Amino acid sequence: MSWHGVWTLCQAGGRLHVMGKGSHSAAPNAIGYQHQTWWALVELLQNGASRPDAALSLELYDDVAWEQKGTATELLQVKHHMGQHRSLTDTATDVWRTLKVWMDEASPSDPAGPALALVTTETAAEGTAVAALCPRSRNEAEAKRLLEHVARTSTAQLTETARTQFLSLGDAERLTFISRIRVIDRSPHIQDVAAQVKERLHWALPPGHEDLFLAMVWQWWDETALALLQGRQRGIDVGDAKVAIADIRDQFTRDNLPTLVELADVSAPELEQKYRMHPFVQQMHWVAYPPRNLQKAIVDYYRAYTHSVRWLQEDLIGAAELTRFENELVDEWEREFEWMLDSLDDDADDDAKKIAGKELLRQLLGQTSLAVRSRYNDPFFARGQRHMLADTGKIGWHADFETRIANLLKVGT
């Protein structure tokens, strides 16, 4: 499978979406690609514990693959079909296309080659070779006999090349090939994958914040999957995945908080246009704050404001705790603002006040020792909270900011 050509990757709502261009007939394939990516997370969570030194890849060796020390140990072909009651038979195109991929690329006659798995949402029909390759009813000799029968008797043109190639293998080679194959049928449909992930992460779910935690896990996985598909990352180590999920869970402890809006998630130019007339921006203009840093300050303001709202909505923090943090920031500002005023001469002109105010702003934005919680030390939040306080006129940078804020309010009424 390829993610190139007519497919477009985009992120929305914390999930990876694949949208086809053109007719509605592309939808099943698009869903299949997305299902493959999401199902890989289920595979990682389900089988990673038994492969602690392995890594999972996407579209490197196969749809999904396990590797160890740079060598593929299992290749998985992932097939998704709409509908809940479809049966998989030995004449199915999925079966022979999959066998051809493996005959071309997986050294079918090598007994030491990687294990091969066909993962399908369909149900293997009773009395078929695919059923004989399922773990619950495994019979390799019977699977070989039935596949050979179909290969010789079927007249389907779509599978002719694969069937001919299968029969061209020697008898012992066919048995070796089949011994490496297993069929995993009744795999969850795309709408059921999220529930499968939740079930496998039940041990990590933070009480009361399950949905937010899972959304953050999905965001991590979508970003990881995109890096794998773009070739920026070869695979995801089981150990690294465990650490990443543990780090997300750790953000829900009593002394920490989750970061919900990353720097890469925002557009600085758009925010600059949106907030350009806000009082906290005017306050920075009054002390001639550099344009690039002013833009970054607007981003800090937006992220801090958004986090305050989201944390309150998610019941991750209380209003009283945020108020205490604001009071600490105001107290810190009062001390430094007093020192700034003391350093100015009584007849200081506006240029001197600008210089002093700019230095005060730079100094306080660089101080990140104050934190809303002991282990939540992402500096954007304290910086953004200072701008939120400046937006309400509780703090300021220019020596005459109170008078200027009052004038701003008069103009706005």
Disulfide bonds with the S-S distance in Angstrom:
none
